[in-house]
């Protein structure tokens, strides 16, 4: 990915530095290389950027997740996903998170980004894991990286993450080698289940990672106990997955108006309400909502605009959510209420009798 800000050298970011900046809202920025002559003349100002602590490189605070959403069976309609990526990019988004485990997601992102001419403009985050014939066998991981590069049409992946801590010790070592070789720029680990955060936290606390990816929402706040404070102390960037709790948050607010105070931080929709709460935490670098709907993508990327809530407002937002029936049961609700995905992963889940 082309660096957004070439003027910023590597720097160390302490908890005090980050807290001092908390609540300042947005940073003016203009994005180059847009898709059309009309959009090319557009200056994207007042978009929220966050610095990657290890280098000072800045990325937009709203990214794009691809789990389930970008997995479409070969031969099925997928033009809507191309439009999702186009709207995401034109709205200022750059960070795209994917994985070989997400069915056809890598293929689709690679195809669409190439067609749109934005392949090298994106900050591509991918995942890998080691499951060789013995504990230290990295053959499969090497094959994964090569295949991911081919699918995404890139000779370098911006961020590689050990997926769900699978053989994490070996995988982190392998990723460190890839980083030295220039095949990846940053390394990290990921997990979406809070029950595994006790295993994620030590990696962050010892400062061995550039990034960590975890679940953190108004309804799931366990990351606040160890992971987010450790990330601030060690200068580890944080990517937040499942920002909408797999659409469960929308289920409980359906038909409810936004609280009046949401206008104080430029919030127009519930999606922006949920996203701005997340990215306003000083430790969070980027949230990666996923969607198959172009209109929803325009809504999501809108969270990059306007001020962010400060600590007092974030507390007020949480207190408001706690008054909504069902909020305390979000994690127990069925995922993606009212929506069915028909991709390769879903087909495999049915065949094996398992669903995620």
PAVO-303817 format. One record per residue (C-alpha): x, y, z; residue number from 1; residue in one letter. Coordinates in pm, 1 decimal, always signed. Example, Ala and Ser with C-alpha at 12.3 -4.5 7.8 and 13.67 -1.06 7.14 Angstrom:
REC; x; y; z; i; aa
REC; +1230.0; -450.0; +780.0; 1; a
REC; +1367.0; -106.0; +714.0; 2; s
//
This chain:
REC; x; y; z; i; aa
REC; +0.0; +0.0; +0.0; 1; x
REC; +116.6; +349.2; -72.8; 2; x
REC; +197.7; +524.8; +250.8; 3; x
REC; -60.1; +788.4; +340.3; 4; x
REC; +190.3; +1011.5; +512.4; 5; x
REC; +554.5; +991.9; +410.0; 6; x
REC; +652.3; +1274.1; +642.4; 7; x
REC; +611.5; +1082.5; +965.0; 8; x
REC; +916.3; +885.0; +1085.7; 9; x
REC; +893.2; +586.5; +1315.3; 10; x
REC; +805.7; +688.4; +1667.3; 11; x
REC; +730.2; +548.1; +2009.7; 12; x
REC; +380.7; +616.7; +2140.8; 13; x
REC; +322.7; +601.2; +2515.5; 14; x
REC; -5.5; +569.5; +2700.9; 15; x
REC; +28.4; +935.2; +2805.4; 16; x
REC; +79.2; +1047.7; +2444.2; 17; x
REC; -226.3; +861.2; +2323.6; 18; x
REC; -448.9; +975.3; +2607.2; 19; x
REC; -342.0; +1332.6; +2545.1; 20; x
REC; -469.3; +1299.0; +2189.8; 21; x
REC; -792.6; +1126.3; +2292.7; 22; x
REC; -1101.3; +1318.8; +2196.6; 23; x
REC; -934.2; +1544.2; +1942.1; 24; x
REC; -1158.1; +1395.4; +1676.1; 25; x
REC; -1039.1; +1395.7; +1316.6; 26; x
REC; -736.5; +1475.9; +1110.9; 27; x
REC; -762.5; +1660.5; +780.2; 28; x
REC; -630.4; +1453.5; +492.0; 29; x
REC; -656.5; +1428.5; +114.5; 30; x
REC; -648.1; +1086.1; -52.0; 31; x
REC; -478.4; +1038.8; -388.9; 32; x
REC; -556.7; +808.7; -678.5; 33; x
REC; -935.3; +790.2; -674.0; 34; x
REC; -1146.2; +593.0; -919.0; 35; x
REC; -1287.6; +846.6; -1164.0; 36; x
REC; -1217.6; +1194.9; -1290.9; 37; x
REC; -1505.1; +1321.4; -1078.8; 38; x
REC; -1385.1; +1156.3; -761.1; 39; x
REC; -1021.8; +1233.6; -840.6; 40; x
REC; -1091.2; +1599.6; -783.5; 41; x
REC; -1255.7; +1532.1; -447.9; 42; x
REC; -1053.4; +1623.3; -140.7; 43; x
REC; -1128.5; +1396.9; +153.5; 44; x
REC; -1090.0; +1629.0; +446.6; 45; x
REC; -1188.2; +1579.3; +808.4; 46; x
REC; -1154.0; +1204.5; +789.0; 47; x
REC; -1050.3; +1018.9; +1101.1; 48; x
REC; -704.8; +869.6; +1065.8; 49; x
REC; -519.5; +668.7; +1325.7; 50; x
REC; -144.1; +623.6; +1348.2; 51; x
REC; +12.7; +278.9; +1352.9; 52; x
REC; +229.0; +317.2; +1666.8; 53; x
REC; +528.3; +120.5; +1537.0; 54; x
REC; +586.6; +352.9; +1240.3; 55; x
REC; +356.1; +652.2; +1264.7; 56; x
REC; +195.3; +554.8; +934.1; 57; x
REC; -166.4; +669.0; +928.8; 58; x
REC; -467.0; +469.3; +810.8; 59; x
REC; -839.8; +550.6; +800.0; 60; x
REC; -1014.5; +433.0; +1115.9; 61; x
REC; -1289.9; +248.4; +927.3; 62; x
REC; -1182.1; -53.9; +726.6; 63; x
REC; -1363.0; -335.7; +548.9; 64; x
REC; -1414.0; -689.0; +676.9; 65; x
REC; -1477.5; -973.5; +432.0; 66; x
REC; -1578.5; -1269.4; +648.8; 67; x
REC; -1893.1; -1427.7; +499.1; 68; x
REC; -1981.1; -1106.8; +312.4; 69; x
REC; -1727.9; -1146.4; +29.3; 70; x
REC; -1762.0; -1522.8; +1.5; 71; x
REC; -1972.7; -1592.8; -309.0; 72; x
REC; -1991.6; -1925.2; -490.7; 73; x
REC; -1813.9; -1919.2; -828.4; 74; x
REC; -2053.9; -1823.7; -1106.5; 75; x
REC; -2300.3; -1645.8; -879.0; 76; x
REC; -2370.8; -1268.9; -903.6; 77; x
REC; -2106.9; -1060.0; -729.2; 78; x
REC; -2128.8; -714.6; -887.0; 79; x
REC; -2280.5; -579.7; -564.7; 80; x
REC; -1956.7; -663.5; -384.5; 81; x
REC; -1753.8; -472.6; -640.6; 82; x
REC; -1977.8; -175.1; -568.2; 83; x
REC; -1923.5; -220.3; -193.9; 84; x
REC; -1545.6; -201.6; -243.1; 85; x
REC; -1578.8; +96.9; -477.4; 86; x
REC; -1793.4; +293.0; -230.3; 87; x
REC; -1557.1; +198.2; +51.2; 88; x
REC; -1255.5; +328.6; -139.1; 89; x
REC; -1419.3; +645.3; -267.4; 90; x
REC; -1536.6; +722.1; +86.2; 91; x
REC; -1178.7; +715.0; +213.1; 92; x
REC; -1148.4; +353.7; +329.5; 93; x
REC; -821.1; +170.1; +273.6; 94; x
REC; -778.5; -114.7; +526.6; 95; x
REC; -925.3; -441.6; +394.9; 96; x
REC; -910.5; -753.5; +612.3; 97; x
REC; -944.0; -1100.7; +465.0; 98; x
REC; -827.9; -1461.1; +508.3; 99; x
REC; -783.1; -1784.6; +311.2; 100; x
REC; -1042.1; -1923.6; +552.3; 101; x
REC; -1308.9; -1686.7; +415.9; 102; x
REC; -1395.3; -1890.2; +107.6; 103; x
REC; -1379.0; -1678.1; -208.5; 104; x
REC; -1312.1; -1350.4; -24.6; 105; x
REC; -945.3; -1320.5; -123.2; 106; x
REC; -1028.5; -1394.5; -486.5; 107; x
REC; -1307.7; -1138.9; -496.7; 108; x
REC; -1105.7; -864.3; -328.6; 109; x
REC; -816.1; -931.2; -565.5; 110; x
REC; -1038.5; -928.0; -874.1; 111; x
REC; -1232.7; -616.1; -777.4; 112; x
REC; -930.3; -417.8; -661.6; 113; x
REC; -751.3; -497.9; -987.8; 114; x
REC; -1055.0; -401.4; -1196.2; 115; x
REC; -1090.4; -74.3; -1005.6; 116; x
REC; -719.5; +0.0; -1033.7; 117; x
REC; -670.4; +31.8; -658.5; 118; x
REC; -475.1; -283.1; -570.9; 119; x
REC; -166.5; -98.3; -451.0; 120; x
REC; -368.2; +177.3; -282.2; 121; x
REC; -522.7; -59.2; -28.5; 122; x
REC; -380.6; -160.5; +308.5; 123; x
REC; -434.9; -535.8; +281.5; 124; x
REC; -453.0; -738.4; +601.6; 125; x
REC; -453.6; -1115.7; +567.3; 126; x
REC; -416.0; -1421.3; +787.4; 127; x
REC; -219.6; -1744.3; +797.0; 128; x
REC; -162.0; -2034.1; +1032.6; 129; x
REC; +77.7; -2323.9; +1071.0; 130; x
REC; -64.1; -2675.0; +1052.4; 131; x
REC; +226.5; -2874.7; +913.6; 132; x
REC; +327.2; -3234.1; +974.0; 133; x
REC; +512.4; -3138.2; +1292.8; 134; x
REC; +504.0; -2843.3; +1533.7; 135; x
REC; +761.5; -2629.8; +1355.7; 136; x
REC; +667.6; -2728.2; +999.4; 137; x
REC; +592.1; -2402.4; +816.6; 138; x
REC; +539.8; -2555.1; +470.9; 139; x
REC; +166.1; -2495.2; +471.4; 140; x
REC; +207.2; -2137.5; +593.5; 141; x
REC; +453.4; -2065.7; +311.7; 142; x
REC; +205.4; -2206.0; +61.3; 143; x
REC; -71.7; -1996.6; +214.1; 144; x
REC; +125.0; -1674.7; +179.1; 145; x
REC; +210.4; -1745.4; -183.6; 146; x
REC; -149.8; -1832.4; -267.7; 147; x
REC; -281.2; -1521.5; -89.7; 148; x
REC; -40.2; -1300.4; -284.2; 149; x
REC; -158.5; -1458.0; -608.9; 150; x
REC; -524.7; -1412.5; -523.1; 151; x
REC; -480.7; -1053.4; -405.6; 152; x
REC; -239.0; -972.1; -689.6; 153; x
REC; +20.6; -827.1; -456.4; 154; x
REC; +388.9; -902.5; -408.8; 155; x
REC; +369.5; -777.7; -50.1; 156; x
REC; +95.8; -804.8; +213.6; 157; x
REC; +67.7; -503.2; +441.4; 158; x
REC; -36.0; -695.7; +752.8; 159; x
REC; -22.7; -1069.0; +817.5; 160; x
REC; -194.1; -1209.6; +1126.2; 161; x
REC; -177.6; -1547.9; +1295.1; 162; x
REC; -537.5; -1660.5; +1255.6; 163; x
REC; -708.5; -1745.6; +1585.5; 164; x
REC; -372.0; -1814.3; +1754.2; 165; x
REC; -328.3; -2143.9; +1566.6; 166; x
REC; +24.8; -2262.7; +1657.6; 167; x
REC; +97.6; -1900.6; +1741.1; 168; x
REC; +457.4; -1936.6; +1860.3; 169; x
REC; +571.2; -2093.5; +1536.9; 170; x
REC; +356.7; -1863.2; +1324.7; 171; x
REC; +488.7; -1543.5; +1483.8; 172; x
REC; +843.3; -1664.5; +1418.6; 173; x
REC; +755.2; -1737.4; +1056.1; 174; x
REC; +594.4; -1394.8; +1014.5; 175; x
REC; +901.3; -1227.5; +1162.0; 176; x
REC; +1104.9; -1395.8; +887.3; 177; x
REC; +857.1; -1281.1; +623.5; 178; x
REC; +884.1; -926.9; +753.6; 179; x
REC; +1264.4; -933.3; +730.8; 180; x
REC; +1233.1; -1062.1; +374.2; 181; x
REC; +994.4; -779.9; +283.0; 182; x
REC; +705.9; -1012.7; +202.3; 183; x
REC; +490.7; -847.9; +470.4; 184; x
REC; +512.4; -506.6; +636.0; 185; x
REC; +349.7; -573.3; +973.4; 186; x
REC; +263.7; -881.0; +1180.1; 187; x
REC; +3.3; -961.3; +1441.6; 188; x
REC; -239.1; -1214.0; +1586.9; 189; x
REC; -617.1; -1226.7; +1573.5; 190; x
REC; -910.8; -1375.4; +1760.4; 191; x
REC; -1280.2; -1294.6; +1781.6; 192; x
REC; -1373.8; -1499.8; +2086.3; 193; x
REC; -1339.3; -1319.5; +2423.0; 194; x
REC; -1275.6; -1655.0; +2591.3; 195; x
REC; -934.6; -1657.3; +2418.5; 196; x
REC; -836.2; -1303.5; +2515.3; 197; x
REC; -637.4; -1439.7; +2809.0; 198; x
REC; -408.3; -1602.2; +2551.7; 199; x
REC; -400.4; -1297.2; +2325.4; 200; x
REC; -307.4; -1051.0; +2601.2; 201; x
REC; +44.5; -1188.1; +2678.4; 202; x
REC; +146.7; -1139.7; +2316.4; 203; x
REC; +46.6; -775.3; +2337.1; 204; x
REC; +194.7; -722.7; +2683.3; 205; x
REC; +541.0; -836.1; +2578.6; 206; x
REC; +537.2; -602.7; +2278.0; 207; x
REC; +606.1; -875.5; +2024.6; 208; x
REC; +343.3; -762.6; +1773.7; 209; x
REC; +279.0; -470.4; +1541.6; 210; x
REC; -96.7; -539.0; +1545.1; 211; x
REC; -357.6; -730.4; +1738.2; 212; x
REC; -709.0; -798.4; +1610.6; 213; x
REC; -989.6; -859.8; +1859.9; 214; x
REC; -1359.8; -813.7; +1913.3; 215; x
REC; -1455.8; -495.1; +2093.8; 216; x
REC; -1803.4; -342.7; +2092.0; 217; x
REC; -2051.7; -168.1; +2316.3; 218; x
REC; -2179.0; -514.2; +2409.3; 219; x
REC; -1843.4; -695.6; +2432.7; 220; x
REC; -1592.7; -491.1; +2630.3; 221; x
REC; -1358.8; -753.1; +2777.6; 222; x
REC; -1068.8; -620.1; +2568.3; 223; x
REC; -1069.3; -310.8; +2791.4; 224; x
REC; -933.1; -512.3; +3083.8; 225; x
REC; -592.0; -616.9; +2948.2; 226; x
REC; -557.0; -601.8; +2572.0; 227; x
REC; -634.1; -236.6; +2502.1; 228; x
REC; -428.1; -100.1; +2794.9; 229; x
REC; -138.5; -325.9; +2693.4; 230; x
REC; -166.2; -210.2; +2333.0; 231; x
REC; -134.4; +150.1; +2446.8; 232; x
REC; +163.2; +71.0; +2667.9; 233; x
REC; +351.9; -128.8; +2404.3; 234; x
REC; +257.9; +68.6; +2092.9; 235; x
REC; +57.0; -212.2; +1936.0; 236; x
REC; -203.9; -120.1; +1676.4; 237; x
REC; -554.7; -259.8; +1733.8; 238; x
REC; -796.3; -379.3; +1465.1; 239; x
REC; -1151.2; -445.1; +1584.8; 240; x
REC; -1353.9; -723.6; +1427.1; 241; x
REC; -1728.0; -790.4; +1457.5; 242; x
REC; -1810.9; -423.4; +1534.0; 243; x
REC; -2182.6; -491.5; +1489.8; 244; x
REC; -2177.5; -826.3; +1675.1; 245; x
REC; -2268.1; -1003.1; +1348.5; 246; x
REC; -2567.3; -768.1; +1301.9; 247; x
REC; -2712.1; -851.2; +1644.2; 248; x
REC; -2682.1; -489.3; +1759.5; 249; x
REC; -2907.3; -377.4; +1475.6; 250; x
REC; -3166.7; -630.7; +1584.2; 251; x
REC; -3214.9; -474.7; +1927.1; 252; x
REC; -3227.4; -114.3; +1802.1; 253; x
REC; -3457.1; -181.8; +1506.8; 254; x
REC; -3730.6; +81.6; +1497.8; 255; x
REC; -3565.0; +290.8; +1767.1; 256; x
REC; -3450.5; +646.3; +1696.2; 257; x
REC; -3098.4; +755.5; +1774.1; 258; x
REC; -3064.9; +943.6; +2102.0; 259; x
REC; -3067.3; +1319.7; +2052.1; 260; x
REC; -2711.4; +1354.9; +2180.7; 261; x
REC; -2579.6; +1151.6; +1883.5; 262; x
REC; -2589.3; +1468.7; +1674.8; 263; x
REC; -2322.5; +1617.9; +1899.9; 264; x
REC; -2058.6; +1398.0; +1734.1; 265; x
REC; -2197.6; +1397.2; +1380.5; 266; x
REC; -2373.0; +1062.9; +1408.9; 267; x
REC; -2660.7; +1003.8; +1165.9; 268; x
REC; -2729.6; +629.7; +1194.7; 269; x
REC; -2700.9; +342.1; +1438.1; 270; x
REC; -2412.2; +196.8; +1235.5; 271; x
REC; -2216.3; +517.5; +1282.2; 272; x
REC; -2313.6; +524.6; +1650.2; 273; x
REC; -2164.7; +177.2; +1704.6; 274; x
REC; -1854.1; +245.7; +1494.6; 275; x
REC; -1772.4; +585.2; +1642.0; 276; x
REC; -1789.3; +442.0; +1992.8; 277; x
REC; -1526.8; +184.8; +1893.0; 278; x
REC; -1282.4; +401.1; +1700.0; 279; x
REC; -1294.2; +676.6; +1960.9; 280; x
REC; -1109.5; +453.0; +2206.1; 281; x
REC; -748.3; +577.6; +2209.7; 282; x
REC; -604.4; +228.9; +2162.6; 283; x
REC; -813.6; +138.7; +1857.9; 284; x
REC; -655.9; +188.2; +1517.6; 285; x
REC; -928.8; +59.7; +1288.7; 286; x
REC; -1267.0; -117.4; +1292.9; 287; x
REC; -1354.8; -353.7; +1007.2; 288; x
REC; -1731.2; -383.5; +951.4; 289; x
REC; -1840.3; -621.4; +675.2; 290; x
REC; -2141.2; -584.6; +447.6; 291; x
REC; -2281.5; -710.5; +117.9; 292; x
REC; -2501.0; -402.6; +73.7; 293; x
REC; -2361.9; -95.1; -107.8; 294; x
REC; -2601.2; +135.4; +79.6; 295; x
REC; -2485.9; -4.5; +411.7; 296; x
REC; -2125.7; +45.7; +300.8; 297; x
REC; -2192.9; +414.3; +235.9; 298; x
REC; -2340.9; +433.0; +584.8; 299; x
REC; -2043.7; +258.7; +746.1; 300; x
REC; -1778.8; +467.9; +575.3; 301; x
REC; -1967.5; +778.1; +684.7; 302; x
REC; -1835.6; +711.9; +1034.8; 303; x
REC; -1502.1; +850.2; +914.0; 304; x
REC; -1653.7; +1197.1; +897.0; 305; x
REC; -1717.9; +1437.3; +1181.6; 306; x
REC; -1592.5; +1449.9; +1540.9; 307; x
REC; -1550.8; +1149.2; +1766.5; 308; x
REC; -1711.6; +1115.6; +2109.6; 309; x
REC; -1485.0; +1188.9; +2404.7; 310; x
REC; -1458.8; +967.9; +2712.9; 311; x
REC; -1759.2; +1128.1; +2881.0; 312; x
REC; -1974.0; +1087.9; +2570.3; 313; x
REC; -1865.1; +725.7; +2527.0; 314; x
REC; -1987.7; +655.5; +2878.0; 315; x
REC; -2316.7; +823.6; +2795.1; 316; x
REC; -2351.9; +611.0; +2481.0; 317; x
REC; -2300.4; +292.9; +2680.7; 318; x
REC; -2550.8; +395.3; +2945.9; 319; x
REC; -2807.7; +460.4; +2674.5; 320; x
REC; -2753.9; +116.3; +2522.4; 321; x
REC; -2795.7; -43.2; +2864.0; 322; x
REC; -3153.1; +90.1; +2873.5; 323; x
REC; -3247.0; -99.5; +2555.5; 324; x
REC; -3413.8; -439.3; +2612.9; 325; x
REC; -3199.3; -728.4; +2495.7; 326; x
REC; -2869.7; -540.7; +2509.0; 327; x
REC; -2738.6; -762.0; +2787.9; 328; x
REC; -2822.4; -1072.4; +2581.4; 329; x
REC; -2667.7; -970.6; +2249.0; 330; x
REC; -2390.6; -1231.0; +2262.4; 331; x
REC; -2646.2; -1511.1; +2302.4; 332; x
REC; -2857.9; -1408.8; +2004.1; 333; x
REC; -2834.9; -1595.5; +1669.5; 334; x
REC; -2576.4; -1442.3; +1438.3; 335; x
REC; -2682.4; -1241.2; +1134.8; 336; x
REC; -3053.5; -1231.8; +1222.8; 337; x
REC; -3270.7; -1247.8; +912.4; 338; x
REC; -2977.9; -1298.6; +673.6; 339; x
REC; -2842.7; -1607.6; +500.3; 340; x
REC; -2504.7; -1634.4; +329.5; 341; x
REC; -2462.7; -1873.2; +37.9; 342; x
REC; -2089.0; -1883.5; -11.9; 343; x
REC; -1830.8; -2159.7; -12.6; 344; x
REC; -1787.0; -2145.2; +365.5; 345; x
REC; -2160.3; -2182.7; +424.5; 346; x
REC; -2174.3; -2477.3; +186.7; 347; x
REC; -1884.6; -2643.3; +366.8; 348; x
REC; -2049.3; -2584.6; +703.6; 349; x
REC; -2365.3; -2756.8; +586.2; 350; x
REC; -2168.5; -3051.2; +451.2; 351; x
REC; -1984.1; -3096.9; +779.2; 352; x
REC; -2293.4; -3030.3; +986.2; 353; x
REC; -2131.4; -2727.6; +1148.5; 354; x
REC; -2211.4; -2359.5; +1137.6; 355; x
REC; -2002.6; -2074.8; +1271.1; 356; x
//
